[in-house]
Amino acid sequence: MLNVAIVGASGYTGLELIRILHCHPEVAVTCLTSEQSAGKRISEVFPTLRGRCDLILENLEPVRVSEKADIIFTALPHKAAMEVVPTFLKLGRKVIDLSADYRLSDPEVYGQWYEPHLNPANLKKAVYGLPEIRRAKIRGAKLVANPGCYPTSIILGLAPLLKQGLIHPHSIISDSASGVTGAGRSAKVDSLYCEVNEGYKAYGVGGVHRHTPEIEQELSLLAGEPLKVTFTPHLVPMDRGILSTIYAAPLKEMTSADLVRLYAEFYAGEPFVRVLPQGSLPSTAFVRGSNFCDIAPLVDARTGRIIIVSAIDNLVKGASGQAVQNMNLVCGFPETTGLDGLALFP
C-alpha cells in the first residue's frame, strides 16, 4: 500500500484528490496539510467527507510530511510549491506538483510571467505531466509538473494536427470558457455569486493570461518550431468544466470526416480521450466529475478553417484526476486505477 500526502488539502483540487484517492485500491491518504485550517478535521472543512476521511489537517512541515508519505501531491499556489518541493525531493519522495512552478522549462520565461524561480535546477528534472503526450517520460519520474486546466484542453485538441504538420502553426486561436472553481476557493470579489451569476465574461485578454507560455511551450514542441497563440479565457457561471473552441488554418484540404479519422487514430487506445463521431459536439455536462476529455474536430466548409471543440472537467482531467493518472504512471499502477468513474449527469 502506497502512503500519500496532499499538501494544500483544503482547496478544491485537494478535495478532488481525496475523493479520487478514496476509491484507489493501491493507496492510503496518510497526511493532509492546510495552513489556514490546521487542527481541524478535513471533514469539518468539507462535510462531504464525513465518515470517509476524517484526518486532522496539519501545518506544512516538509520533513514531517515526508515521514508519513511515499509520494506527495502539492496542491499549492505558485511560489509556495517551489519553497517545499526541493526538500521533498532531497528526502527521496516523489512529487506530483499541481502548481505552475515546474511547468515552464525556461526559468527566464517563468520569471517573466510569475517571478524569479527559487530552484531552477529542478526545472530540468521535472516532466510535464500530460500522459497522452509524455507517457514514456512520466513513468518513473521523481517530479511531475501537472498541466494547467486550460492548456490540457487546448494541447489535447491540437496535438494530432501539429504533430503531423497539418495546420499553419501561427494561425491558432482558442476561446476557452471555465467554471468558477478554476479561480480557487479563496474569497475573491470577482468570483462571488452575485458577481458571476447571470454573466459571461472574458478576462486575461490580449495574451496576458499566465497559461499562455505553457500552451505555447507545449504546442511549439509538438510543431517542431516556436509558435504563438491567441488565447482568450472566459468565465462561465457554473461550478466546473472547461470548453475550448480552437481555430486554425489548414495546410492541405481536409474534410470533417478526414479529421475525425485522424483524431481517432491518434488517440486510439487512450483511456481518457473520447473522439466524438462526426456531427456530435462536446459539452462540459458530459465530462463533469470524470477524467475524460471529449474532442470534436471539424472543417468550416464556408471558410475552410479547422475548428476543434474540447471539453474537460477543470478539477479532474484539468487538475486532480490527471495528477492521479500521473501518479499511476510514476508508481507502475494501471493508468486508469481509481479513475474509472463515469461522468455525473444531470
Secondary structure as UniProt FT lines:
FT   STRAND          2..7
FT   TURN            8..10
FT   HELIX           12..21
FT   TURN            22..23
FT   TURN            25..26
FT   STRAND          27..33
FT   TURN            35..39
FT   HELIX           42..45
FT   HELIX           47..49
FT   TURN            50..52
FT   HELIX           62..68
FT   STRAND          71..74
FT   TURN            78..84
FT   HELIX           85..90
FT   TURN            91..92
FT   STRAND          94..97
FT   TURN            101..103
FT   HELIX           107..113
FT   HELIX           120..123
FT   TURN            124..125
FT   STRAND          127..128
FT   HELIX           131..138
FT   TURN            139..140
FT   STRAND          143..145
FT   HELIX           149..163
FT   TURN            164..165
FT   TURN            169..170
FT   STRAND          173..178
FT   HELIX           180..183
FT   HELIX           189..191
FT   HELIX           193..196
FT   TURN            197..198
FT   STRAND          201..202
FT   TURN            205..208
FT   TURN            210..211
FT   HELIX           212..223
FT   STRAND          230..235
FT   STRAND          242..248
FT   HELIX           256..266
FT   TURN            267..269
FT   TURN            271..272
FT   STRAND          273..275
FT   TURN            278..279
FT   HELIX           284..286
FT   TURN            287..289
FT   STRAND          293..299
FT   TURN            301..303
FT   STRAND          306..312
FT   TURN            314..315
FT   HELIX           316..320
FT   HELIX           321..331
FT   TURN            335..338
//
